[in-house]
Amino acid sequence: MKWTDTQEIAIQLADEHPDVDPRNINFMDLRQWVMELPEFDDDPNRSGERILEAIQAAWMEEADVDD
């Protein structure tokens, strides 16, 4: 799984951290959690704010969080 697999990452994060509200996570924690996912295999330096925002948005959608 790569940084660009935002939907798959979001699904796995929702499964791994069911009690976390994705609206309240900071990007440093989000980045670390993504890198800790068992299927994640990408260069840590390829992540950026834009990618992390996309992952967060997909996670919010997966968790069905209202804005």
C-alpha positions in Angstrom: 0.0 0.0 0.0 1.3 3.4 -1.0 0.6 7.0 0.2 -1.7 7.5 -2.8 -4.0 4.6 -1.7 -5.9 7.0 0.4 -9.2 5.1 0.5 -7.6 1.8 1.5 -5.5 3.6 4.1 -8.6 5.3 5.5 -10.5 2.0 5.8 -7.6 0.4 7.6 -7.2 3.4 10.0 -10.9 3.3 10.8 -10.5 -0.4 11.6 -7.3 0.1 13.7 -8.5 3.2 15.6 -12.3 2.9 15.9 -12.5 5.3 18.8 -10.6 8.1 17.2 -12.5 11.0 15.6 -10.5 11.7 12.4 -11.3 15.4 12.6 -9.2 15.7 15.7 -6.0 13.9 14.7 -2.9 15.9 14.0 -0.9 15.2 10.9 2.2 13.9 12.8 0.1 11.2 14.5 -1.7 10.4 11.3 1.5 10.0 9.4 2.9 7.7 12.0 -0.3 5.6 12.1 -0.2 5.2 8.3 3.4 4.0 8.4 2.5 1.5 11.1 -0.2 -0.2 9.0 0.8 -3.8 8.3 0.3 -3.5 4.5 1.9 0.0 4.2 5.1 -0.1 2.1 6.1 3.3 0.8 8.9 5.9 1.4 8.0 7.9 4.5 9.4 11.0 2.8 6.8 10.9 0.1 4.1 12.0 2.4 3.1 15.6 2.6 0.3 17.8 3.8 -1.8 17.3 0.7 -1.6 13.5 1.0 -2.4 13.6 4.7 -5.4 15.8 4.1 -6.7 13.4 1.5 -6.3 10.5 3.9 -8.0 12.4 6.7 -10.9 13.3 4.4 -11.3 9.7 3.3 -11.2 8.5 6.9 -13.9 11.1 7.8 -16.0 9.8 5.0 -15.4 6.2 6.0 -16.3 7.0 9.6 -19.3 9.0 8.4 -18.3 12.1 10.3 -20.5 15.2 9.7 -18.7 18.5 9.1 
